[in-house]
Amino acid sequence: TIFAPNNDAFIRFISMYPVFYIDTFEERWANPDSPTLYETLMYHVVLGRFLTTDLSSSQTPDALMTDIGQRVFVETHRSTNVGRSLSIFVNGCELVAGAGEALTADGVVHQIDCVLVPDFDDSMR
């Protein structure tokens, strides 16, 4: 499952993080607190296939494991949008209403309204 930020999400992200480091060994060790491109991208990939119906189900775990070994947290809230009963959030990023989900041969892609940023601590080095 991939949570793919939309274009507006990237525009907001770039304005918040004007210097985004490329994942190289030297930069990683010289700037241990800066996010790397690879880890940020892989933080959007969750192990398993989760459709919208799965994410809104009470049987889906509240936390899902990402490809870099960190969890993202799924929450549902009653929606204020017309024609939608629930809004689904992943670490505070909302699945974009009306975007639907793109089914692929081995997974599903959901559009979200912000960029997920992993926790860059010693466990990722």
All heavy atoms as an XYZ file, in Angstrom:
982
protein
N       0.851     -1.179      0.000
C       0.000      0.000      0.000
C       0.891      1.234      0.000
O       1.842      1.312      0.763
C      -0.917      0.008      1.232
O      -1.719     -1.176      1.208
C      -1.808      1.231      1.258
N       0.550      2.181     -0.861
C       1.313      3.427     -0.930
C       0.377      4.585     -0.602
O      -0.734      4.666     -1.121
C       1.914      3.630     -2.334
C       2.904      2.507     -2.644
C       2.590      4.999     -2.444
C       3.434      2.526     -4.050
N       0.842      5.478      0.259
C       0.141      6.730      0.539
C       0.898      7.815     -0.220
O       1.998      8.212      0.165
C       0.103      7.006      2.041
C      -0.678      5.966      2.798
C      -0.030      5.013      3.568
C      -2.055      5.919      2.721
C      -0.740      4.043      4.260
C      -2.780      4.944      3.398
C      -2.111      4.013      4.171
N       0.318      8.262     -1.340
C       0.994      9.183     -2.251
C       0.521     10.619     -2.035
O      -0.660     10.916     -2.253
C       0.721      8.763     -3.692
N       1.411     11.513     -1.625
C       1.029     12.917     -1.463
C       0.654     13.544     -2.804
O       1.275     13.249     -3.830
C       2.302     13.571     -0.904
C       3.100     12.447     -0.339
C       2.781     11.255     -1.191
N      -0.352     14.418     -2.779
C      -0.732     15.120     -4.002
C       0.210     16.313     -4.219
O       1.083     16.597     -3.402
C      -2.213     15.521     -3.978
C      -2.558     16.469     -2.849
O      -1.691     17.091     -2.230
N      -3.841     16.586     -2.551
N       0.047     17.014     -5.342
C       0.940     18.126     -5.682
C       0.936     19.226     -4.627
O       1.991     19.776     -4.291
C       0.575     18.703     -7.047
C       0.928     17.763     -8.173
O       1.756     16.868     -8.012
N       0.300     17.948     -9.325
N      -0.238     19.573     -4.108
C      -0.315     20.619     -3.080
C       0.470     20.227     -1.835
O       1.084     21.065     -1.177
C      -1.773     20.903     -2.701
C      -2.531     21.601     -3.821
O      -1.887     22.205     -4.705
O      -3.772     21.535     -3.804
N       0.471     18.934     -1.514
C       1.220     18.456     -0.352
C       2.704     18.702     -0.535
O       3.401     19.124      0.396
C       0.948     16.965     -0.131
N       3.221     18.462     -1.737
C       4.645     18.689     -1.993
C       4.995     20.171     -1.955
O       6.057     20.552     -1.463
C       5.073     18.067     -3.324
C       5.278     16.591     -3.236
C       4.385     15.725     -3.835
C       6.357     16.066     -2.536
C       4.566     14.350     -3.751
C       6.549     14.689     -2.450
C       5.646     13.836     -3.055
N       4.114     21.008     -2.453
C       4.353     22.454     -2.406
C       4.457     22.920     -0.955
O       5.367     23.660     -0.587
C       3.250     23.218     -3.175
C       3.378     22.923     -4.667
C       3.319     24.719     -2.888
C       2.198     23.375     -5.492
N       3.539     22.465     -0.100
C       3.601     22.826      1.328
C       4.859     22.265      1.987
O       5.512     22.931      2.778
C       2.354     22.331      2.062
C       1.130     23.192      1.829
C      -0.003     22.831      2.776
N      -0.382     21.428      2.714
C      -1.206     20.899      1.811
N      -1.747     21.669      0.894
N      -1.498     19.619      1.842
N       5.215     21.034      1.638
C       6.390     20.392      2.218
C       7.664     21.156      1.869
O       8.506     21.414      2.727
C       6.478     18.946      1.730
C       7.662     18.199      2.269
C       7.674     17.764      3.581
C       8.751     17.938      1.467
C       8.757     17.072      4.094
C       9.842     17.243      1.968
C       9.843     16.814      3.286
N       7.814     21.535      0.610
C       9.009     22.250      0.173
C       9.108     23.604      0.863
O      10.196     24.051      1.220
C       9.023     22.392     -1.362
C       9.262     21.010     -1.989
C      10.073     23.385     -1.826
C       9.011     20.942     -3.469
N       7.977     24.250      1.112
C       8.026     25.537      1.815
C       8.421     25.358      3.280
O       9.021     26.241      3.880
C       6.692     26.273      1.705
O       5.709     25.618      2.473
N       8.123     24.194      3.864
C       8.494     23.915      5.260
C       9.940     23.428      5.364
O      10.616     23.677      6.347
C       7.556     22.860      5.856
C       6.154     23.366      6.060
S       4.970     22.056      6.516
C       5.830     21.093      7.702
N      10.414     22.692      4.360
C      11.770     22.126      4.348
C      12.482     22.593      3.079
O      12.634     21.841      2.142
C      11.719     20.594      4.373
C      11.077     20.023      5.594
C       9.737     19.655      5.585
C      11.798     19.857      6.767
C       9.137     19.124      6.714
C      11.209     19.318      7.901
C       9.880     18.957      7.866
O       9.288     18.446      8.978
N      12.951     23.855      3.032
C      13.530     24.376      1.790
C      14.801     23.655      1.353
O      15.123     23.611      0.187
C      13.813     25.837      2.100
C      13.797     25.943      3.578
C      12.922     24.838      4.089
N      15.532     23.072      2.291
C      16.725     22.311      1.937
C      16.424     20.850      2.213
O      16.285     20.443      3.346
C      17.943     22.774      2.775
C      19.161     21.947      2.424
C      18.198     24.247      2.574
N      16.292     20.095      1.142
C      15.980     18.676      1.292
C      17.186     17.880      0.838
O      17.590     17.945     -0.308
C      14.752     18.314      0.463
C      14.184     16.992      0.835
C      13.451     16.853      1.991
C      14.395     15.887      0.046
C      12.922     15.636      2.361
C      13.880     14.657      0.399
C      13.142     14.537      1.566
N      17.775     17.116      1.749
C      19.035     16.440      1.472
C      18.845     15.169      0.655
O      17.933     14.401      0.877
C      19.742     16.093      2.785
C      20.111     17.327      3.556
C      19.310     17.794      4.578
C      21.256     18.025      3.237
C      19.637     18.940      5.270
C      21.594     19.171      3.925
C      20.781     19.626      4.940
O      21.108     20.757      5.612
N      19.776     14.949     -0.275
C      19.795     13.724     -1.065
C      20.451     12.639     -0.224
O      21.377     12.886      0.529
C      20.568     13.939     -2.375
C      19.836     14.976     -3.232
C      20.753     12.632     -3.138
C      20.591     15.408     -4.451
N      19.987     11.414     -0.359
C      20.469     10.316      0.463
C      21.853      9.839      0.003
O      21.981      8.956     -0.808
C      19.480      9.152      0.415
C      19.799      8.094      1.441
O      20.576      8.355      2.361
O      19.256      7.001      1.314
N      22.888     10.461      0.528
C      24.248      9.996      0.294
C      24.881      9.715      1.642
O      24.504     10.292      2.662
C      25.100     11.043     -0.449
O      25.269     12.174      0.385
C      24.483     11.436     -1.773
N      25.852      8.827      1.642
C      26.505      8.445      2.887
C      27.102      9.656      3.605
O      26.886      9.857      4.796
C      27.594      7.401      2.591
C      28.308      6.933      3.814
C      27.740      5.965      4.626
C      29.545      7.456      4.159
C      28.395      5.526      5.761
C      30.202      7.025      5.292
C      29.625      6.055      6.092
N      27.849     10.494      2.871
C      28.519     11.640      3.496
C      27.516     12.631      4.088
O      27.687     13.106      5.207
C      29.414     12.367      2.479
C      30.604     11.562      2.008
C      30.250     10.561      0.900
O      29.144     10.636      0.339
O      31.090      9.693      0.630
N      26.482     12.965      3.330
C      25.496     13.925      3.825
C      24.737     13.375      5.013
O      24.403     14.090      5.938
C      24.516     14.315      2.714
C      25.126     15.224      1.685
C      24.151     15.591      0.592
O      23.056     14.995      0.534
O      24.490     16.472     -0.194
N      24.465     12.093      4.977
C      23.723     11.466      6.069
C      24.483     11.572      7.379
O      23.920     11.887      8.418
C      23.475     10.015      5.715
C      22.552      9.348      6.628
C      22.350      7.934      6.125
N      21.663      7.249      7.168
C      20.431      6.850      7.085
N      19.765      7.032      5.983
N      19.854      6.270      8.085
N      25.770     11.319      7.344
C      26.552     11.381      8.570
C      26.925     12.815      8.934
O      27.079     13.143     10.104
C      27.797     10.500      8.460
C      27.395      9.067      8.485
C      27.338      8.220      7.429
C      26.925      8.332      9.615
N      26.868      6.994      7.827
C      26.610      7.026      9.169
C      26.733      8.639     10.970
C      26.131      6.039     10.014
C      26.263      7.643     11.817
C      25.959      6.371     11.337
N      27.060     13.687      7.952
C      27.369     15.090      8.233
C      26.150     15.820      8.787
O      26.276     16.779      9.547
C      27.860     15.783      6.966
N      24.968     15.381      8.390
C      23.716     16.017      8.813
C      22.772     14.967      9.386
O      21.742     14.656      8.795
C      23.045     16.709      7.623
C      23.937     17.726      6.988
O      24.300     18.706      7.610
N      24.333     17.473      5.747
N      23.099     14.391     10.541
C      22.301     13.264     11.041
C      20.856     13.598     11.369
O      20.017     12.702     11.429
C      23.060     12.836     12.300
C      23.853     14.029     12.696
C      24.174     14.759     11.427
N      20.526     14.876     11.549
C      19.153     15.235     11.890
C      18.314     15.599     10.676
O      17.140     15.904     10.802
C      19.136     16.402     12.881
C      19.747     16.014     14.212
O      19.600     14.835     14.604
O      20.372     16.869     14.844
N      18.902     15.586      9.487
C      18.145     15.984      8.302
C      17.489     14.765      7.651
O      18.058     13.689      7.609
C      19.069     16.669      7.299
O      20.037     15.763      6.853
N      16.266     14.935      7.156
C      15.590     13.812      6.502
C      16.280     13.458      5.193
O      16.856     14.308      4.534
C      14.182     14.347      6.256
C      14.298     15.814      6.283
C      15.462     16.140      7.173
N      16.229     12.198      4.836
C      16.783     11.776      3.555
C      15.645     11.413      2.618
O      14.565     11.016      3.051
C      17.733     10.581      3.717
O      16.989      9.476      4.190
C      18.878     10.884      4.657
N      15.924     11.560      1.357
C      14.900     11.319      0.348
C      14.400      9.879      0.381
O      13.201      9.633      0.404
C      15.457     11.668     -1.033
C      14.527     11.466     -2.216
C      13.270     12.310     -2.062
C      15.243     11.810     -3.510
N      15.314      8.914      0.413
C      14.926      7.507      0.389
C      14.008      7.159      1.561
O      12.949      6.557      1.378
C      16.172      6.608      0.413
C      15.831      5.147      0.534
C      15.419      4.421     -0.580
C      15.880      4.499      1.757
C      15.083      3.086     -0.476
C      15.553      3.162      1.870
C      15.151      2.459      0.757
O      14.810      1.142      0.874
N      14.412      7.515      2.767
C      13.613      7.163      3.943
C      12.252      7.846      3.921
O      11.249      7.260      4.310
C      14.386      7.505      5.213
C      15.567      6.567      5.404
C      16.594      7.107      6.368
O      16.632      8.333      6.595
O      17.381      6.295      6.879
N      12.210      9.084      3.455
C      10.929      9.791      3.378
C      10.011      9.105      2.371
O       8.828      8.892      2.646
C      11.145     11.266      3.021
O      11.970     11.864      4.021
C       9.817     12.015      2.958
N      10.539      8.734      1.211
C       9.703      8.055      0.212
C       9.223      6.699      0.716
O       8.041      6.362      0.584
C      10.481      7.891     -1.099
C      10.779      9.170     -1.863
C      11.665      8.865     -3.064
C       9.510      9.871     -2.296
N      10.108      5.925      1.306
C       9.745      4.579      1.760
C       8.833      4.603      2.990
O       8.165      3.616      3.283
C      10.998      3.746      2.027
C      11.846      3.523      0.770
S      10.898      3.035     -0.710
C      10.416      1.394     -0.271
N       8.787      5.731      3.675
C       7.863      5.879      4.803
C       6.415      5.937      4.316
O       5.482      5.733      5.077
C       8.225      7.139      5.587
C       7.522      7.297      6.902
C       7.634      6.338      7.906
C       6.751      8.423      7.167
C       7.008      6.503      9.129
C       6.123      8.593      8.387
C       6.258      7.632      9.353
O       5.632      7.789     10.569
N       6.217      6.185      3.025
C       4.886      6.221      2.429
C       4.419      4.842      1.960
O       3.307      4.693      1.480
C       4.864      7.199      1.248
C       4.991      8.626      1.664
N       6.196      9.185      2.015
C       4.067      9.594      1.810
C       6.012     10.446      2.351
N       4.724     10.719      2.237
N       5.281      3.834      2.090
C       4.966      2.470      1.653
C       4.689      1.612      2.888
O       5.523      1.500      3.775
C       6.134      1.861      0.849
C       5.806      0.430      0.428
C       6.455      2.731     -0.369
N       3.489      1.033      2.919
C       3.068      0.206      4.049
C       3.027     -1.245      3.597
O       2.562     -1.550      2.493
C       1.678      0.660      4.558
C       1.130     -0.307      5.573
C       1.768      2.054      5.148
N       3.516     -2.127      4.444
C       3.525     -3.551      4.129
C       2.098     -4.097      4.191
O       1.416     -3.953      5.199
C       4.427     -4.291      5.111
C       5.865     -3.749      5.200
C       6.641     -4.482      6.274
C       6.561     -3.847      3.864
N       1.635     -4.661      3.114
C       0.271     -5.187      3.046
C      -0.591     -4.388      2.092
O      -0.246     -3.278      1.691
N      -1.715     -4.966      1.737
C      -2.674     -4.315      0.827
C      -3.877     -3.858      1.647
O      -4.631     -4.696      2.158
C      -3.090     -5.299     -0.254
C      -4.017     -4.703     -1.276
C      -4.386     -5.752     -2.313
N      -5.403     -5.223     -3.197
C      -5.348     -5.315     -4.506
N      -4.356     -5.934     -5.086
N      -6.308     -4.809     -5.248
N      -4.058     -2.551      1.752
C      -5.149     -1.992      2.545
C      -6.007     -1.080      1.674
O      -5.572     -0.009      1.264
C      -4.602     -1.202      3.743
C      -3.853     -2.057      4.718
C      -2.477     -2.172      4.651
C      -4.536     -2.773      5.698
C      -1.784     -2.979      5.553
C      -3.858     -3.578      6.591
C      -2.471     -3.679      6.519
N      -7.212     -1.534      1.385
C      -8.182     -0.718      0.655
C      -8.790      0.306      1.606
O      -8.632      0.207      2.827
C      -9.277     -1.613      0.069
C      -8.811     -2.725     -0.871
C      -9.977     -3.631     -1.233
C      -8.159     -2.145     -2.108
N      -9.506      1.268      1.066
C     -10.179      2.263      1.903
C     -11.110      1.591      2.894
O     -11.166      1.973      4.064
C     -10.966      3.258      1.017
O     -10.057      3.852      0.083
C     -11.607      4.341      1.840
N     -11.817      0.570      2.453
C     -12.726     -0.146      3.360
C     -11.957     -0.811      4.497
O     -12.446     -0.886      5.625
C     -13.557     -1.193      2.605
O     -12.673     -2.040      1.869
C     -14.544     -0.541      1.663
N     -10.750     -1.293      4.215
C      -9.921     -1.884      5.265
C      -9.464     -0.830      6.264
O      -9.465     -1.053      7.475
C      -8.671     -2.556      4.672
C      -9.014     -3.680      3.715
O     -10.005     -4.397      3.959
O      -8.289     -3.830      2.715
N      -9.050      0.328      5.751
C      -8.538      1.394      6.623
C      -9.616      1.948      7.538
O      -9.327      2.411      8.638
C      -7.925      2.518      5.791
C      -6.676      2.144      4.994
C      -6.281      3.293      4.072
C      -5.535      1.765      5.922
N     -10.866      1.907      7.088
C     -11.953      2.430      7.913
C     -12.592      1.352      8.785
O     -13.487      1.629      9.566
C     -13.017      3.084      7.030
O     -13.578      2.133      6.152
N     -12.111      0.124      8.670
C     -12.662     -0.992      9.438
C     -12.067     -1.044     10.834
O     -10.883     -0.775     11.038
C     -12.363     -2.312      8.716
O     -12.644     -3.408      9.560
N     -12.875     -1.429     11.786
C     -12.390     -1.567     13.157
C     -11.463     -2.770     13.295
O     -10.776     -2.917     14.299
C     -13.566     -1.694     14.128
O     -14.323     -2.846     13.812
N     -11.418     -3.631     12.283
C     -10.555     -4.807     12.339
C      -9.131     -4.525     11.855
O      -8.245     -5.345     12.014
C     -11.177     -5.939     11.523
C     -12.486     -6.403     12.110
C     -13.092     -7.548     11.315
O     -12.468     -8.124     10.446
N     -14.332     -7.858     11.634
N      -8.908     -3.358     11.240
C      -7.563     -2.975     10.808
C      -6.810     -2.414     12.003
O      -7.361     -1.620     12.766
C      -7.639     -1.912      9.683
O      -8.324     -2.494      8.574
C      -6.256     -1.475      9.243
N      -5.542     -2.797     12.180
C      -4.774     -2.252     13.309
C      -4.662     -0.727     13.220
O      -4.667     -0.169     12.124
C      -3.397     -2.892     13.144
C      -3.533     -3.952     12.131
C      -4.780     -3.709     11.354
N      -4.551     -0.077     14.370
C      -4.395      1.376     14.400
C      -3.042      1.804     13.856
O      -2.877      2.934     13.416
C      -4.556      1.905     15.819
C      -5.967      1.734     16.344
O      -6.890      1.599     15.527
O      -6.134      1.724     17.570
N      -2.051      0.924     13.920
C      -0.709      1.232     13.434
C      -0.316      0.224     12.361
O      -0.504     -0.974     12.521
C       0.288      1.201     14.584
N       0.229      0.735     11.255
C       0.682     -0.113     10.151
C       2.186      0.063      9.985
O       2.706      1.171     10.110
C      -0.032      0.279      8.858
C      -1.564      0.250      8.889
C      -2.132      0.811      7.589
C      -2.060     -1.160      9.128
N       2.896     -1.015      9.677
C       4.347     -0.980      9.535
C       4.747     -0.500      8.140
O       4.226     -0.988      7.136
C       4.928     -2.375      9.775
C       6.431     -2.400      9.814
S       7.144     -1.408     11.150
C       6.642     -2.354     12.572
N       5.662      0.456      8.092
C       6.154      0.965      6.811
C       7.359      0.157      6.354
O       7.905     -0.659      7.096
C       6.569      2.446      6.917
O       7.722      2.537      7.756
C       5.434      3.314      7.438
N       7.792      0.449      5.146
C       8.914     -0.265      4.541
C      10.249      0.027      5.236
O      11.204     -0.712      5.062
C       9.010      0.089      3.055
C       9.716     -0.962      2.249
O       9.394     -2.152      2.437
O      10.593     -0.604      1.451
N      10.314      1.095      6.038
C      11.555      1.397      6.759
C      11.472      0.964      8.218
O      12.330      1.305      9.024
C      11.948      2.887      6.656
C      10.865      3.790      7.232
C      12.297      3.255      5.234
C      11.287      5.239      7.408
N      10.448      0.210      8.566
C      10.355     -0.339      9.912
C       9.757      0.586     10.954
O       9.838      0.321     12.144
N       9.160      1.685     10.528
C       8.445      2.571     11.449
C       6.952      2.444     11.193
O       6.524      2.077     10.102
C       8.887      4.026     11.266
C      10.297      4.274     11.724
C      10.627      5.756     11.704
O       9.757      6.616     11.643
N      11.908      6.051     11.751
N       6.177      2.780     12.182
C       4.717      2.679     12.060
C       4.105      4.010     11.645
O       4.615      5.064     11.986
C       4.121      2.251     13.392
C       4.429      0.828     13.753
C       3.840      0.470     15.114
N       4.041     -0.924     15.414
C       5.151     -1.431     15.936
N       6.151     -0.638     16.231
N       5.257     -2.713     16.171
N       2.997      3.908     10.912
C       2.116      5.052     10.695
C       0.807      4.708     11.387
O       0.444      3.542     11.519
C       1.888      5.363      9.193
C       3.145      5.893      8.554
C       1.356      4.167      8.436
N       0.112      5.725     11.837
C      -1.097      5.526     12.623
C      -2.321      5.952     11.828
O      -2.354      7.035     11.253
C      -0.989      6.288     13.947
C       0.148      5.762     14.781
C       1.407      6.326     14.695
C      -0.049      4.675     15.618
C       2.470      5.821     15.435
C       1.005      4.158     16.362
C       2.269      4.737     16.271
N      -3.313      5.075     11.787
C      -4.543      5.308     11.031
C      -5.646      5.704     12.006
O      -5.846      5.049     13.024
C      -4.958      4.038     10.260
C      -6.264      4.266      9.509
C      -3.854      3.605      9.309
N      -6.336      6.782     11.669
C      -7.486      7.236     12.468
C      -8.643      7.526     11.528
O      -8.437      7.916     10.388
C      -7.150      8.525     13.213
C      -6.054      8.419     14.229
C      -5.794      9.772     14.881
O      -6.770     10.379     15.383
O      -4.648     10.215     14.856
N      -9.838      7.330     12.024
C     -11.028      7.733     11.284
C     -11.808      8.723     12.136
O     -11.826      8.624     13.355
C     -11.927      6.526     10.943
O     -12.271      5.848     12.145
C     -11.218      5.567      9.996
N     -12.378      9.697     11.471
C     -13.205     10.703     12.139
C     -14.470     10.908     11.320
O     -14.451     10.763     10.096
C     -12.462     12.047     12.255
C     -11.204     11.964     13.041
N     -11.180     11.923     14.412
C      -9.907     11.903     12.654
C      -9.934     11.855     14.838
N      -9.140     11.837     13.781
N     -15.520     11.260     12.003
C     -16.759     11.599     11.290
C     -16.464     12.777     10.374
O     -15.871     13.760     10.786
C     -17.849     11.960     12.287
C     -19.192     12.192     11.653
C     -20.228     12.364     12.727
N     -20.374     11.116     13.473
C     -21.372     10.261     13.294
N     -22.302     10.534     12.437
N     -21.444      9.158     13.986
N     -16.846     12.650      9.133
C     -16.526     13.659      8.130
C     -17.521     14.813      8.149
O     -18.697     14.632      8.418
C     -16.521     13.033      6.737
O     -16.218     14.004      5.766
N     -16.992     15.992      7.840
C     -17.858     17.161      7.673
C     -18.134     17.401      6.188
O     -18.872     18.307      5.835
C     -17.194     18.415      8.277
O     -15.918     18.613      7.651
C     -17.022     18.261      9.773
N     -17.526     16.575      5.317
C     -17.738     16.701      3.875
C     -19.071     16.073      3.479
O     -19.411     14.990      3.930
C     -16.616     16.014      3.088
C     -15.278     16.667      3.311
O     -15.199     17.844      3.593
N     -14.222     15.888      3.192
N     -19.791     16.752      2.609
C     -21.083     16.254      2.139
C     -20.870     14.960      1.357
O     -19.966     14.854      0.543
C     -21.771     17.314      1.248
C     -23.054     16.765      0.648
C     -22.030     18.579      2.035
N     -21.685     13.962      1.626
C     -21.624     12.701      0.911
C     -20.551     11.744      1.406
O     -20.310     10.725      0.796
N     -19.936     12.086      2.498
C     -18.872     11.235      3.028
C     -19.090     11.073      4.522
O     -19.180     12.041      5.259
C     -17.532     11.930      2.757
C     -16.360     11.040      2.852
C     -15.150     11.744      2.288
N     -13.977     10.974      2.660
C     -12.775     11.439      2.725
N     -12.553     12.691      2.423
N     -11.780     10.678      3.071
N     -19.188      9.828      4.982
C     -19.479      9.611      6.400
C     -18.230      9.621      7.267
O     -18.267     10.050      8.407
C     -20.228      8.284      6.583
O     -19.447      7.219      6.080
N     -17.100      9.143      6.715
C     -15.858      9.088      7.480
C     -14.709      9.722      6.713
O     -14.641      9.625      5.492
C     -15.457      7.635      7.769
C     -16.194      6.870      8.839
C     -15.669      5.434      8.904
C     -16.051      7.537     10.184
N     -13.813     10.355      7.456
C     -12.541     10.798      6.890
C     -11.467      9.903      7.486
O     -11.504      9.590      8.673
C     -12.262     12.257      7.257
O     -13.160     13.110      6.607
N     -10.520      9.502      6.653
C      -9.439      8.625      7.099
C      -8.143      9.421      7.096
O      -7.831     10.130      6.136
C      -9.315      7.395      6.173
C     -10.636      6.629      6.153
C      -8.163      6.496      6.626
C     -10.700      5.546      5.093
N      -7.392      9.297      8.191
C      -6.136     10.020      8.347
C      -5.002      9.037      8.614
O      -5.167      8.061      9.342
C      -6.216     10.999      9.519
C      -7.213     12.096      9.321
C      -8.550     11.893      9.627
C      -6.825     13.326      8.815
C      -9.489     12.900      9.444
C      -7.754     14.339      8.624
C      -9.088     14.124      8.943
N      -3.850      9.309      8.039
C      -2.630      8.544      8.296
C      -1.609      9.541      8.832
O      -1.201     10.461      8.121
C      -2.106      7.864      7.014
C      -0.811      7.126      7.292
C      -3.153      6.937      6.444
N      -1.263      9.407     10.111
C      -0.365     10.364     10.776
C      -0.826     11.801     10.559
O      -0.019     12.704     10.346
C       1.073     10.197     10.298
C       1.768      9.022     10.934
O       1.129      8.153     11.513
N       3.077      8.975     10.823
N      -2.104     12.026     10.569
C      -2.652     13.375     10.415
C      -2.879     13.811      8.988
O      -3.473     14.853      8.740
N      -2.401     13.046      8.009
C      -2.632     13.351      6.593
C      -3.937     12.691      6.175
O      -4.123     11.499      6.391
C      -1.502     12.807      5.730
S       0.109     13.541      6.044
N      -4.802     13.471      5.554
C      -6.109     12.933      5.177
C      -6.071     12.301      3.793
O      -5.441     12.840      2.866
C      -7.156     14.042      5.190
C      -8.566     13.537      4.950
C      -9.633     14.604      5.128
O      -9.301     15.781      5.317
O     -10.825     14.237      5.083
N      -6.724     11.132      3.654
C      -6.924     10.571      2.328
C      -7.806     11.542      1.560
O      -8.836     12.001      2.078
C      -7.603      9.193      2.404
C      -6.661      7.986      2.504
C      -5.882      7.976      3.806
C      -7.430      6.719      2.323
N      -7.414     11.901      0.363
C      -8.099     12.934     -0.408
C      -9.461     12.428     -0.870
O      -9.561     11.401     -1.540
C      -7.247     13.388     -1.611
C      -8.002     14.393     -2.463
C      -5.926     13.978     -1.123
N     -10.501     13.164     -0.494
C     -11.872     12.809     -0.869
C     -12.020     12.896     -2.384
O     -11.551     13.831     -3.012
C     -12.860     13.752     -0.185
N     -12.652     11.907     -2.958
C     -12.910     11.913     -4.392
C     -11.761     11.391     -5.231
O     -11.916     11.153     -6.414
N     -10.573     11.215     -4.619
C      -9.426     10.712     -5.384
C      -9.522      9.206     -5.590
O      -8.926      8.662     -6.508
C      -8.122     11.061     -4.678
N     -10.274      8.561     -4.716
C     -10.407      7.114     -4.820
C      -9.100      6.425     -4.497
O      -8.186      7.009     -3.946
N      -9.041      5.161     -4.850
C      -7.820      4.391     -4.648
C      -7.454      3.756     -5.972
O      -8.324      3.346     -6.727
C      -8.023      3.351     -3.551
C      -9.184      2.420     -3.816
C      -9.639      1.660     -2.577
O      -9.184      1.959     -1.474
O     -10.463      0.766     -2.743
N      -6.171      3.704     -6.260
C      -5.708      3.095     -7.507
C      -5.232      1.685     -7.199
O      -4.296      1.501     -6.425
C      -4.577      3.925     -8.107
N      -5.908      0.709     -7.784
C      -5.534     -0.681     -7.574
C      -4.434     -1.060     -8.562
O      -4.506     -0.728     -9.740
C      -6.735     -1.590     -7.761
C      -7.920     -1.331     -6.832
C      -9.080     -2.257     -7.170
C      -7.510     -1.490     -5.382
N      -3.409     -1.744     -8.065
C      -2.328     -2.222     -8.907
C      -2.269     -3.746     -8.781
O      -2.982     -4.328     -7.961
C      -0.975     -1.617     -8.488
O      -0.636     -2.091     -7.184
C      -1.036     -0.095     -8.480
N      -1.395     -4.371     -9.541
C      -1.298     -5.833     -9.516
C      -0.914     -6.351     -8.133
O      -1.337     -7.425     -7.727
C      -0.284     -6.303    -10.547
N      -0.119     -5.588     -7.404
C       0.345     -6.077     -6.105
C       0.108     -5.093     -4.960
O       0.777     -5.155     -3.936
C       1.824     -6.446     -6.174
C       2.699     -5.275     -6.571
O       2.166     -4.224     -6.959
O       3.926     -5.406     -6.487
N      -0.841     -4.186     -5.120
C      -1.101     -3.249     -4.033
C      -2.173     -2.244     -4.362
O      -2.970     -2.421     -5.277
N      -2.166     -1.166     -3.588
C      -3.145     -0.102     -3.759
C      -2.468      1.228     -3.430
O      -1.583      1.287     -2.575
C      -4.396     -0.354     -2.860
C      -4.024     -0.409     -1.396
C      -5.470      0.684     -3.087
N      -2.876      2.290     -4.132
C      -2.325      3.629     -3.912
C      -3.449      4.544     -3.451
O      -4.500      4.609     -4.078
C      -1.677      4.191     -5.205
C      -1.128      5.587     -4.959
C      -0.592      3.261     -5.721
N      -3.209      5.233     -2.334
C      -4.150      6.231     -1.806
C      -3.501      7.600     -1.907
O      -2.329      7.759     -1.575
C      -4.455      5.965     -0.323
C      -5.078      4.645     -0.053
N      -6.422      4.402     -0.250
C      -4.551      3.487      0.406
C      -6.686      3.145      0.086
N      -5.569      2.564      0.488
N      -4.259      8.596     -2.339
C      -3.749      9.968     -2.386
C      -3.985     10.627     -1.030
O      -5.077     10.524     -0.462
C      -4.469     10.750     -3.490
C      -3.810     12.059     -3.801
C      -4.498     12.757     -4.948
O      -4.817     13.922     -4.832
N      -4.732     12.069     -6.050
N      -2.948     11.300     -0.494
C      -3.062     11.999      0.785
C      -2.721     13.474      0.606
O      -2.101     13.859     -0.384
C      -2.177     11.358      1.880
C      -0.719     11.290      1.443
C      -2.710      9.969      2.243
C       0.239     10.773      2.515
N      -3.124     14.284      1.591
C      -2.987     15.736      1.449
C      -1.738     16.331      2.096
O      -1.615     17.546      2.185
C      -4.246     16.436      1.966
C      -4.421     16.342      3.475
O      -3.638     15.606      4.136
O      -5.330     16.998      3.997
N      -0.807     15.507      2.552
C       0.454     16.027      3.076
C       1.541     14.964      2.938
O       1.250     13.820      2.624
C       0.321     16.516      4.513
S      -0.127     15.286      5.735
N       2.778     15.373      3.152
C       3.914     14.464      3.060
C       4.178     13.882      4.449
O       4.278     14.619      5.423
C       5.170     15.196      2.543
C       6.390     14.289      2.562
C       4.919     15.742      1.134
N       4.278     12.555      4.519
C       4.606     11.894      5.780
C       6.109     12.013      6.012
O       6.904     11.782      5.105
C       4.219     10.418      5.717
C       2.747     10.100      5.476
C       2.567      8.611      5.198
C       1.913     10.535      6.659
N       6.495     12.396      7.227
C       7.913     12.544      7.556
C       8.254     11.566      8.674
O       7.672     11.619      9.752
C       8.241     13.989      7.992
C       9.713     14.118      8.344
C       7.860     14.971      6.885
N       9.197     10.645      8.403
C       9.552      9.662      9.426
C      10.313     10.287     10.586
O      10.792     11.410     10.495
C      10.431      8.665      8.669
C      10.959      9.412      7.502
C       9.952     10.465      7.176
N      10.431      9.519     11.643
C      11.208      9.930     12.806
C      12.655      9.552     12.541
O      12.994      8.378     12.458
C      10.686      9.207     14.057
C      11.412      9.617     15.312
O      12.041     10.696     15.315
O      11.357      8.857     16.279
N      13.498     10.542     12.371
C      14.916     10.302     12.068
C      15.695     10.250     13.362
O      16.183     11.247     13.861
C      15.470     11.384     11.147
C      14.816     11.362      9.803
C      13.788     12.231      9.494
C      15.212     10.444      8.847
C      13.172     12.188      8.262
C      14.598     10.400      7.609
C      13.583     11.274      7.315
N      15.800      9.045     13.920
C      16.561      8.882     15.156
C      17.665      7.859     14.945
O      17.888      7.397     13.829
C      15.639      8.472     16.323
C      14.965      7.126     16.088
O      15.377      6.393     15.164
O      14.034      6.803     16.831
N      18.348      7.465     15.999
C      19.486      6.559     15.885
C      19.120      5.190     15.332
O      19.966      4.485     14.799
C      20.160      6.382     17.246
C      20.890      7.632     17.673
O      21.261      8.413     16.770
O      21.098      7.841     18.872
N      17.856      4.783     15.443
C      17.469      3.461     14.961
C      17.498      3.365     13.448
O      17.437      2.283     12.900
C      16.079      3.088     15.483
O      15.113      3.912     14.893
N      17.576      4.484     12.746
C      17.564      4.471     11.286
C      18.962      4.610     10.702
O      19.127      4.797      9.518
C      16.659      5.589     10.765
C      15.210      5.342     11.120
S      14.129      6.574     10.455
C      14.256      6.245      8.728
N      19.986      4.573     11.500
C      21.356      4.715     10.991
C      22.021      3.378     10.935
O      21.762      2.470     11.592
C      22.136      5.667     11.873
C      21.601      7.062     11.735
C      22.529      8.046     12.403
N      22.001      9.362     12.158
C      21.056      9.923     12.895
N      20.571      9.338     13.936
N      20.632     11.117     12.590
